[in-house]
Structures are given as structure tokens and as C-alpha cells.
Amino acid sequence: MSNNDIIDVEPIDGPNAKGGKAADSLKTWGWVSYLLHLIVAVAAVIPGASVSVALLIIALVMDLVKKNDAAGTWQESHFKWRVSSVLWAGVLYVVTYVVTSPIMIWFALVGVIWSPFWPLISIWFLYRIVKGMVRMNAGRAVNA
């Protein structure tokens, strides 16, 4: 075999890899993030359940840190999906609280911060997390 017959091939676990160890690592990060999101989402839907928002912040930071590593892969959509889900849910929680706060003043007087729209937002958030997990399990990108 001569030097002309050698083909330069990037290793499958390189930084731009579509498979191999890098893909497995991204998938592991994705599963950890989805599980943290799921814990928060389920707790938000179950009356009386309470989980620290810190879990959601940890998952969001994880996704923001690793998002660039997934660029160009099918997993990139999952990182964007999780980040946008958290950001939209956060905005919706704040906006609906502000909009309904005149009605909810008596809740605030007894120390409860709540809006009647929050259960709907929580169900929407749970749906997005489950949809993302199902797609990741199938090895597919998640589409809006």
C-alpha cells in the first residue's frame, strides 16, 4: 500500500463526531438533564408536591454548557428543546402571575404564590419533557 492509498479519516469520537464516545457522552448528559426536568415537571403537576427549582437551574446550566458540543448532531435539537422549554415555562409562570396577581392578592396574604394558569403551564412543560425523552430514546431529533 502506498502513501497515496491512505485516507485521512476523523476519529469517531472527535469533537465534531456524529457517533462514538462523544455522542454517548452527550446522550448521558441529555438523560441526566431530562431526568432533572422530569422530576420538576412531575412535582409541578402533582398537588402538594414540592421540588426545589434548583434542580431545574442545574439542568439548565448543564444544557447551556454542553449545547455547543452537540452542534451539528441530532442531539443539538434536544439541548435547544430543553433550554427553550425552561425559558418559556419561566416566562409564562412570571407573566401569568403578574397578570392574575390582582385576583390572587388574597393568596399572597396567606403566603401562597400561585396562579390559576400554573397547572396548565406545568402540564405543557411535562408534555415537552416526555416528548423529548421519547425522541431521545429513539435516537431522533426533537422537532417543535
C-alpha positions in Angstrom: 0.0 0.0 0.0 1.4 3.4 -1.0 1.0 6.7 0.8 -1.5 7.7 -1.9 -3.8 4.9 -0.8 -4.2 6.3 2.8 -7.4 8.1 3.5 -7.5 10.7 6.2 -10.5 9.9 8.4 -11.5 11.9 11.5 -11.9 9.6 14.6 -15.5 8.8 15.5 -15.1 10.3 19.0 -13.6 13.6 17.8 -15.1 17.0 18.7 -17.2 17.0 15.5 -18.2 13.4 15.7 -21.6 12.1 14.9 -21.2 8.9 16.9 -18.9 7.1 19.3 -17.8 8.2 22.7 -18.7 11.9 22.2 -22.2 11.0 21.2 -22.6 8.6 24.1 -21.4 11.3 26.5 -23.8 13.9 25.1 -26.6 11.3 25.4 -25.7 10.7 29.0 -25.7 14.5 29.7 -29.1 14.7 27.9 -30.6 11.9 30.0 -29.4 13.4 33.3 -30.9 16.8 32.2 -34.2 15.2 31.1 -34.5 13.3 34.4 -33.9 16.5 36.4 -36.5 18.3 34.2 -38.9 15.3 34.7 -38.6 15.4 38.5 -39.5 19.1 38.5 -42.3 18.7 35.9 -44.0 15.8 37.7 -43.8 17.6 41.0 -45.4 20.7 39.4 -48.3 18.7 38.2 -49.0 16.8 41.5 -50.9 18.9 44.0 -48.9 19.4 47.2 -45.6 18.0 45.7 -42.7 20.3 46.0 -39.3 20.1 44.5 -36.6 22.8 44.5 -36.3 24.9 41.5 -32.5 24.4 42.0 -32.9 21.1 40.1 -34.2 23.0 37.1 -31.4 25.5 37.3 -28.8 22.8 37.4 -30.3 21.1 34.4 -30.5 24.5 32.5 -26.8 25.2 33.3 -25.8 21.7 32.2 -27.6 22.2 28.9 -26.2 25.7 28.3 -22.6 24.4 29.0 -22.9 21.3 26.7 -25.1 22.8 24.0 -22.1 23.7 21.7 -20.7 20.2 22.0 -23.8 18.9 20.3 -23.7 21.3 17.4 -24.2 19.5 14.1 -25.6 16.3 15.7 -29.2 15.1 16.1 -28.8 15.8 19.8 -28.4 19.5 19.3 -32.2 19.8 18.9 -32.6 18.2 22.4 -30.4 20.8 24.1 -32.2 23.6 22.4 -35.6 21.9 23.2 -34.8 21.7 26.9 -33.4 25.2 27.2 -36.4 26.8 25.3 -38.8 24.7 27.4 -37.4 26.0 30.7 -37.1 29.6 29.5 -40.7 29.6 28.0 -42.1 28.0 31.2 -40.3 30.5 33.3 -41.6 33.5 31.3 -45.2 32.0 31.3 -45.1 31.5 35.1 -44.0 35.0 35.7 -46.3 36.7 33.2 -49.4 34.7 34.4 -48.6 35.5 38.0 -48.3 39.2 37.2 -51.5 39.2 35.2 -53.5 37.3 37.8 -51.9 38.9 40.8 -54.7 41.4 41.5 -57.1 38.4 41.7 -54.6 36.4 43.7 -53.8 39.0 46.3 -55.6 37.0 49.0 -53.4 34.0 48.2 -50.3 36.2 48.7 -51.7 37.3 52.1 -51.6 33.8 53.3 -48.1 33.2 51.9 -49.1 31.3 48.7 -47.7 32.4 45.4 -49.9 30.8 42.8 -51.7 31.5 39.5 -54.7 29.5 38.1 -52.7 29.1 34.9 -49.8 27.3 36.5 -51.3 23.8 36.3 -51.7 24.3 32.6 -48.2 25.5 32.1 -46.9 22.6 34.2 -48.8 20.1 32.1 -47.4 21.7 28.9 -43.9 21.5 30.4 -44.3 17.9 31.4 -45.5 17.1 27.8 -42.4 18.7 26.3 -40.1 16.8 28.6 -41.8 13.4 27.9 -41.8 14.1 24.2 -38.1 14.9 24.2 -37.3 11.8 26.3 -39.2 9.6 23.8 -37.4 11.1 20.9 -34.0 10.8 22.5 -34.7 7.2 23.4 -35.4 6.5 19.7 -32.2 8.3 18.7 -34.2 11.0 16.9 -34.0 14.8 16.9 -36.9 16.5 18.6 -38.9 18.9 16.4 -41.0 21.8 17.5 
